[in-house]
Amino acid sequence: MVLLLLAMLTVCSAVPQDLYGKMFIFPQETNTAHVRLTTSRQELRNVTVCLRSFTDLRRGHPLFSLATPSVDNDFLIYKDDAHDQMNLHIRNQYVYFAGQNYKLNTWHSLCSTWDSVSGLAQLWLDGKPSNWKLSSQSSINGPIIIVLGQEQDSHGGGFVITESFAGMLSDVHMWDYTISPCEIQNYMDDLSFPPGNLLNWRALEFQIIGTVLIGDKQKSCN
């Protein structure tokens, strides 16, 4: 059941909300609709982001967009047009992960990690880790804006309809350190894991802008 629909208005969560069992629904391709996530941290030396996604988009689309005034793609997770490729942009440095079985109309669990000391980044999709890739070795410095549903081509904006997301997103967490492979696997398997200390789906501060809905996450009936 859809719990909330406020089209073309901004909805602010006054206090953190527990979204357990819920999902953000992006029902159409637009250059406006998005969710802005709030974190108090403004400097990041390490990052882990985990989320679940469902879409039928055949074109490229963003899954997570973090920007600062000086760097629009400070931490961007992007599904490439290529069928088996996911891209990770860190401090505007791009690495790609091939061999990703990202099927349409299927719930996928995804985690991305990055450590600025080594510069190493990795992507996990549905429990399977990628090869390590070398990326930026400089820290992210704010002010930080995090967006779901759009790719930021400028700080908090620059949205393009052909780079928008349409589908469902859920269980978004973010940490200021690289969580362990066992913790990532537990997230993938929906088992106990330490919730994100920067973004926590069970206590999320966010704004909805445009036509984005909050609904119950669909589960199979057995």
MARVEXZA-660075 format. One record per residue (C-alpha): residue number from 1; x, y, z. Coordinates in steps of 0.1 Angstrom, whole numbers, padded with zeros to 4 digits, always signed. Example, Ala and Ser with C-alpha at 12.3 -4.5 7.8 and 13.67 -1.06 7.14 Angstrom:
n: 1 | u: +0123 | v: -0045 | w: +0078
n: 2 | u: +0137 | v: -0011 | w: +0071
% end
This chain:
n: 1 | u: +0000 | v: +0000 | w: +0000
n: 2 | u: +0013 | v: +0034 | w: -0009
n: 3 | u: +0015 | v: +0055 | w: +0023
n: 4 | u: +0023 | v: +0089 | w: +0009
n: 5 | u: +0019 | v: +0109 | w: -0023
n: 6 | u: +0027 | v: +0146 | w: -0024
n: 7 | u: +0033 | v: +0155 | w: -0060
n: 8 | u: +0054 | v: +0185 | w: -0069
n: 9 | u: +0058 | v: +0195 | w: -0032
n: 10 | u: +0087 | v: +0193 | w: -0008
n: 11 | u: +0082 | v: +0170 | w: +0021
n: 12 | u: +0106 | v: +0173 | w: +0051
n: 13 | u: +0110 | v: +0147 | w: +0078
n: 14 | u: +0112 | v: +0168 | w: +0110
n: 15 | u: +0127 | v: +0138 | w: +0128
n: 16 | u: +0145 | v: +0107 | w: +0116
n: 17 | u: +0120 | v: +0081 | w: +0103
n: 18 | u: +0121 | v: +0044 | w: +0106
n: 19 | u: +0116 | v: +0031 | w: +0070
n: 20 | u: +0119 | v: -0006 | w: +0078
n: 21 | u: +0099 | v: -0026 | w: +0053
n: 22 | u: +0093 | v: +0005 | w: +0032
n: 23 | u: +0107 | v: +0017 | w: -0002
n: 24 | u: +0109 | v: +0049 | w: -0022
n: 25 | u: +0089 | v: +0046 | w: -0054
n: 26 | u: +0100 | v: +0067 | w: -0084
n: 27 | u: +0071 | v: +0061 | w: -0108
n: 28 | u: +0082 | v: +0081 | w: -0138
n: 29 | u: +0113 | v: +0095 | w: -0155
n: 30 | u: +0116 | v: +0132 | w: -0147
n: 31 | u: +0143 | v: +0159 | w: -0143
n: 32 | u: +0128 | v: +0170 | w: -0109
n: 33 | u: +0117 | v: +0142 | w: -0087
n: 34 | u: +0143 | v: +0131 | w: -0061
n: 35 | u: +0150 | v: +0124 | w: -0025
n: 36 | u: +0176 | v: +0144 | w: -0006
n: 37 | u: +0192 | v: +0126 | w: +0023
n: 38 | u: +0207 | v: +0144 | w: +0053
n: 39 | u: +0240 | v: +0137 | w: +0070
n: 40 | u: +0258 | v: +0159 | w: +0095
n: 41 | u: +0293 | v: +0147 | w: +0083
n: 42 | u: +0311 | v: +0170 | w: +0059
n: 43 | u: +0344 | v: +0153 | w: +0055
n: 44 | u: +0348 | v: +0116 | w: +0044
n: 45 | u: +0380 | v: +0097 | w: +0041
n: 46 | u: +0363 | v: +0063 | w: +0036
n: 47 | u: +0328 | v: +0054 | w: +0024
n: 48 | u: +0306 | v: +0023 | w: +0023
n: 49 | u: +0271 | v: +0026 | w: +0007
n: 50 | u: +0246 | v: -0002 | w: +0006
n: 51 | u: +0211 | v: -0002 | w: -0010
n: 52 | u: +0185 | v: -0023 | w: -0028
n: 53 | u: +0171 | v: -0014 | w: -0062
n: 54 | u: +0144 | v: -0025 | w: -0086
n: 55 | u: +0139 | v: -0011 | w: -0121
n: 56 | u: +0130 | v: -0019 | w: -0157
n: 57 | u: +0152 | v: +0009 | w: -0172
n: 58 | u: +0173 | v: -0003 | w: -0201
n: 59 | u: +0194 | v: +0029 | w: -0202
n: 60 | u: +0220 | v: +0041 | w: -0178
n: 61 | u: +0207 | v: +0055 | w: -0144
n: 62 | u: +0220 | v: +0066 | w: -0111
n: 63 | u: +0215 | v: +0047 | w: -0078
n: 64 | u: +0233 | v: +0071 | w: -0054
n: 65 | u: +0247 | v: +0106 | w: -0060
n: 66 | u: +0269 | v: +0125 | w: -0036
n: 67 | u: +0282 | v: +0159 | w: -0046
n: 68 | u: +0301 | v: +0189 | w: -0031
n: 69 | u: +0304 | v: +0224 | w: -0046
n: 70 | u: +0337 | v: +0216 | w: -0062
n: 71 | u: +0331 | v: +0180 | w: -0073
n: 72 | u: +0297 | v: +0169 | w: -0088
n: 73 | u: +0306 | v: +0132 | w: -0088
n: 74 | u: +0322 | v: +0129 | w: -0054
n: 75 | u: +0306 | v: +0095 | w: -0048
n: 76 | u: +0283 | v: +0083 | w: -0076
n: 77 | u: +0270 | v: +0048 | w: -0082
n: 78 | u: +0258 | v: +0045 | w: -0117
n: 79 | u: +0243 | v: +0016 | w: -0138
n: 80 | u: +0260 | v: +0019 | w: -0172
n: 81 | u: +0242 | v: +0014 | w: -0205
n: 82 | u: +0263 | v: -0017 | w: -0209
n: 83 | u: +0243 | v: -0047 | w: -0198
n: 84 | u: +0269 | v: -0061 | w: -0174
n: 85 | u: +0286 | v: -0029 | w: -0162
n: 86 | u: +0284 | v: -0008 | w: -0131
n: 87 | u: +0303 | v: +0025 | w: -0127
n: 88 | u: +0317 | v: +0041 | w: -0096
n: 89 | u: +0328 | v: +0078 | w: -0097
n: 90 | u: +0348 | v: +0090 | w: -0067
n: 91 | u: +0361 | v: +0125 | w: -0066
n: 92 | u: +0353 | v: +0126 | w: -0104
n: 93 | u: +0376 | v: +0096 | w: -0109
n: 94 | u: +0357 | v: +0069 | w: -0128
n: 95 | u: +0362 | v: +0031 | w: -0124
n: 96 | u: +0340 | v: +0004 | w: -0139
n: 97 | u: +0330 | v: -0031 | w: -0128
n: 98 | u: +0322 | v: -0055 | w: -0156
n: 99 | u: +0305 | v: -0088 | w: -0154
n: 100 | u: +0276 | v: -0076 | w: -0132
n: 101 | u: +0244 | v: -0096 | w: -0137
n: 102 | u: +0220 | v: -0066 | w: -0131
n: 103 | u: +0187 | v: -0079 | w: -0144
n: 104 | u: +0155 | v: -0059 | w: -0151
n: 105 | u: +0125 | v: -0063 | w: -0128
n: 106 | u: +0145 | v: -0079 | w: -0101
n: 107 | u: +0154 | v: -0067 | w: -0066
n: 108 | u: +0192 | v: -0063 | w: -0064
n: 109 | u: +0214 | v: -0057 | w: -0033
n: 110 | u: +0244 | v: -0035 | w: -0039
n: 111 | u: +0273 | v: -0022 | w: -0018
n: 112 | u: +0302 | v: +0000 | w: -0028
n: 113 | u: +0333 | v: +0006 | w: -0006
n: 114 | u: +0362 | v: +0030 | w: -0009
n: 115 | u: +0393 | v: +0037 | w: +0012
n: 116 | u: +0411 | v: +0070 | w: +0005
n: 117 | u: +0444 | v: +0058 | w: +0020
n: 118 | u: +0449 | v: +0030 | w: -0005
n: 119 | u: +0425 | v: +0045 | w: -0031
n: 120 | u: +0409 | v: +0010 | w: -0035
n: 121 | u: +0372 | v: +0007 | w: -0044
n: 122 | u: +0351 | v: -0024 | w: -0047
n: 123 | u: +0315 | v: -0032 | w: -0056
n: 124 | u: +0293 | v: -0061 | w: -0044
n: 125 | u: +0262 | v: -0071 | w: -0062
n: 126 | u: +0238 | v: -0097 | w: -0048
n: 127 | u: +0265 | v: -0112 | w: -0026
n: 128 | u: +0293 | v: -0113 | w: -0052
n: 129 | u: +0323 | v: -0091 | w: -0048
n: 130 | u: +0340 | v: -0074 | w: -0078
n: 131 | u: +0377 | v: -0070 | w: -0085
n: 132 | u: +0394 | v: -0042 | w: -0066
n: 133 | u: +0399 | v: -0010 | w: -0086
n: 134 | u: +0422 | v: +0020 | w: -0079
n: 135 | u: +0404 | v: +0053 | w: -0075
n: 136 | u: +0410 | v: +0086 | w: -0057
n: 137 | u: +0433 | v: +0090 | w: -0027
n: 138 | u: +0419 | v: +0123 | w: -0016
n: 139 | u: +0392 | v: +0129 | w: +0010
n: 140 | u: +0357 | v: +0142 | w: +0003
n: 141 | u: +0352 | v: +0177 | w: +0017
n: 142 | u: +0317 | v: +0192 | w: +0020
n: 143 | u: +0292 | v: +0207 | w: +0021
n: 144 | u: +0277 | v: +0174 | w: +0011
n: 145 | u: +0244 | v: +0169 | w: -0008
n: 146 | u: +0232 | v: +0133 | w: -0013
n: 147 | u: +0204 | v: +0126 | w: -0038
n: 148 | u: +0184 | v: +0095 | w: -0048
n: 149 | u: +0166 | v: +0095 | w: -0081
n: 150 | u: +0188 | v: +0119 | w: -0100
n: 151 | u: +0225 | v: +0124 | w: -0109
n: 152 | u: +0239 | v: +0157 | w: -0098
n: 153 | u: +0257 | v: +0175 | w: -0126
n: 154 | u: +0260 | v: +0205 | w: -0102
n: 155 | u: +0258 | v: +0208 | w: -0064
n: 156 | u: +0222 | v: +0198 | w: -0056
n: 157 | u: +0210 | v: +0202 | w: -0092
n: 158 | u: +0218 | v: +0199 | w: -0129
n: 159 | u: +0193 | v: +0171 | w: -0133
n: 160 | u: +0187 | v: +0156 | w: -0168
n: 161 | u: +0157 | v: +0133 | w: -0175
n: 162 | u: +0178 | v: +0109 | w: -0195
n: 163 | u: +0199 | v: +0103 | w: -0164
n: 164 | u: +0170 | v: +0099 | w: -0139
n: 165 | u: +0160 | v: +0068 | w: -0120
n: 166 | u: +0126 | v: +0052 | w: -0123
n: 167 | u: +0118 | v: +0022 | w: -0101
n: 168 | u: +0122 | v: +0014 | w: -0064
n: 169 | u: +0150 | v: +0020 | w: -0038
n: 170 | u: +0151 | v: +0006 | w: -0003
n: 171 | u: +0174 | v: -0002 | w: +0027
n: 172 | u: +0198 | v: +0027 | w: +0021
n: 173 | u: +0228 | v: +0028 | w: +0045
n: 174 | u: +0260 | v: +0047 | w: +0045
n: 175 | u: +0291 | v: +0044 | w: +0067
n: 176 | u: +0322 | v: +0066 | w: +0071
n: 177 | u: +0344 | v: +0034 | w: +0070
n: 178 | u: +0347 | v: +0003 | w: +0049
n: 179 | u: +0326 | v: -0024 | w: +0065
n: 180 | u: +0338 | v: -0059 | w: +0065
n: 181 | u: +0330 | v: -0085 | w: +0038
n: 182 | u: +0311 | v: -0105 | w: +0065
n: 183 | u: +0290 | v: -0074 | w: +0073
n: 184 | u: +0283 | v: -0068 | w: +0036
n: 185 | u: +0272 | v: -0104 | w: +0032
n: 186 | u: +0249 | v: -0101 | w: +0061
n: 187 | u: +0234 | v: -0070 | w: +0045
n: 188 | u: +0229 | v: -0089 | w: +0013
n: 189 | u: +0212 | v: -0118 | w: +0031
n: 190 | u: +0190 | v: -0095 | w: +0051
n: 191 | u: +0207 | v: -0107 | w: +0084
n: 192 | u: +0220 | v: -0086 | w: +0113
n: 193 | u: +0245 | v: -0060 | w: +0104
n: 194 | u: +0257 | v: -0027 | w: +0119
n: 195 | u: +0234 | v: +0001 | w: +0106
n: 196 | u: +0249 | v: +0030 | w: +0087
n: 197 | u: +0264 | v: +0056 | w: +0110
n: 198 | u: +0259 | v: +0083 | w: +0084
n: 199 | u: +0227 | v: +0072 | w: +0067
n: 200 | u: +0205 | v: +0046 | w: +0085
n: 201 | u: +0173 | v: +0033 | w: +0069
n: 202 | u: +0158 | v: +0028 | w: +0103
n: 203 | u: +0164 | v: +0064 | w: +0113
n: 204 | u: +0165 | v: +0084 | w: +0080
n: 205 | u: +0164 | v: +0121 | w: +0077
n: 206 | u: +0153 | v: +0131 | w: +0042
n: 207 | u: +0133 | v: +0155 | w: +0019
n: 208 | u: +0111 | v: +0144 | w: -0009
n: 209 | u: +0109 | v: +0167 | w: -0039
n: 210 | u: +0084 | v: +0160 | w: -0067
n: 211 | u: +0065 | v: +0128 | w: -0073
n: 212 | u: +0082 | v: +0102 | w: -0051
n: 213 | u: +0061 | v: +0079 | w: -0030
n: 214 | u: +0068 | v: +0058 | w: +0001
n: 215 | u: +0052 | v: +0024 | w: +0000
n: 216 | u: +0054 | v: -0010 | w: +0016
n: 217 | u: +0082 | v: -0031 | w: +0002
n: 218 | u: +0066 | v: -0060 | w: -0017
n: 219 | u: +0073 | v: -0095 | w: -0004
n: 220 | u: +0065 | v: -0129 | w: -0020
n: 221 | u: +0037 | v: -0149 | w: -0004
n: 222 | u: +0048 | v: -0184 | w: +0006
% end
